[in-house]
């Protein structure tokens, strides 16, 4: 079956054998025709997004830098502010949690990211299971209006999780 594009001289013949394509398969243009490698510019090797070294703040961080980032996030989420005239500390977890349901979903997702980072740092399954338990309790109780927000202020799941991770990491040998 031969297909001819209107207004173009490119022809694609499905019955004709073609040379083996690269490991990624043939390059197809927007009209569905194969583009041969010789038709491409020399610098067009495929899609590549390179924003430079400074564009990705999470690339190539050391273990200490990743742990410091997690610690800063936990502090922001759980104990960043003080209720004036008291010693009660709260974070943006308690503030965002005031938005019914959506706020608790957002803060639970951020807390899950902390657990994911712990796993990326090599935390074992039993530690991440405890961390997930803390996030689950925080998220489940946090959904209850007012009581859940007070619980978020007192329970501090993110600070607990980072503390557990830090304690586990201190026991690990340095490579």
N, C-alpha and C positions, 0 to 999 in steps of 0.2 A: 504494500500500500504506500503510495507516494503522496506526500503532502506538499503543497506549494503555498507559500505565503503570498498574499496579494501585495504587490508593490515592492516586494523584496526578492532578491535573487537567492536567498537561502532555501535549500531544499533538504528535506529530511525523508529518507527512505528507510522504513522500518524493516523491509525485507533484506536490505543490504547489510552485510556484516560490517561492524565498525571496530576500530582499534579498542583495545582494553582501556577503560577509563581509569582515572586515578582512584585512589583508595576511597575517595569521597563520592564517586560517581560522576556522571557527566554534568556539565554546567548547562543549565537551561535558561533561555531568555524569557522575557515576559510574555512572548507569543507562543511559547512551548517548543521552540526550536533549539537544538543543541548548538552551543557556541564552542568552536574549536579553540584549543589553547593558543594557537598562533594568532587568533583574532583579538586576544586580550592584550592589554597593556602589560609591559614587563613587571610593573609593580602590583598588578591585580592578581593576587594569588588566592583570593577568597575574602570573606568578611573578617576583619580584625579590628577590634576596638582597643587602641592603646592610648590611654590617657596620661601616661607618664607615671613616674614613681610616686609623686605626691598626690595623685588623684584618689588612690585607694588607701584610706587611713588604716585599714585592717591588714594590709599585705605585709608579710615578713616581720611580724612582731615577735619579740622574744617571749618566753614563758612569763617572765616578770612583768613585761608590758601588758600582756593579755590579762594577767591577774590584777594588775593595777587598774586596768580599764573596767573589769568586772566589779572590782571593789568600789570604784567611783560610781558606777551605775547603781549598785546596790545601795550605796549611801544616798544617792539622789532619789531613788525610789522609796526608801524606807525612813531615813532619818535626816533629811536635808534641812528641815525647818524646826523651829521651836515655838510652841504655843506661848505667846507673851505672858509673863508672870508665873510660868510654871516650868517644870523640867521635862514636860511631855514633848517628845520629838515625833515628827511625822514627815512623810515625803510626798512626792508627786503621786505615788501609788494611792494614797488616801484621798488626794485631791481629784485625780482622774476617776477614781472609784465612785465619786459622788454622782457621776453620770450613770443613770440606771443601765444596767446590763452591758452596754457598749464599753463603758469605762472599765469594767471588770474584765471584759474580753481583751481589751487592749493591754492592760497591765499583766494579765495572765500570759499573753503572748510574749511580752517582754521578759517575764520571768522564765518562760520556756526557753528563750534564747540564751539566758544565763546557763541553764542546764545543758543546752546544746554546746555551748562554749566549754563547759566543764568536760563534757565527753570528748570534745576535740583536743583538750589538754591531756587526755588519757585517763580520766577518772573511770574507775571500774563500775561495773553494772550495779553493785550493791550501793555505792555512793550516789550514783545518778538516780537510783530507785528511791532513796530517801529524799533526795532533792525534789524529785517529781511528786513525792508525797506531800512535801511542804507546799509546793505550788498548787497541788490539787486542793489541799485544805484551805489555803489562802483564797483560791478562786471560788471554791464552793461556798464558803462562809461569806466571802466578799459580796456575793450576789444579793444577800439579804439586806434590804435597805436599812441604813443607819447602824444597825448592829454589826453588819459586815464591815462598814467603814471604820467603826471603832476597833473591830478585830484586826483590820489591816494595820492600824496604827500600833497595836500592841504585839502582834505576831511577828512581823518583820521577816517574812519568808526569804527575801533576797539576801539580807544580811546573814541570816542563818546558813543559807546555801553557800555563800562565798566563804564564810568562816569554816564550814565543813570541808570545802575544796582546798582552802589554804592549809588546813591542818593535815589533810591527806598529802598534799604536795610537799609539805615540809618533811614528811617521812620518806619520800622518794629519793633515790640517789640522783645526784646531778651528773649529767653526761657531758 
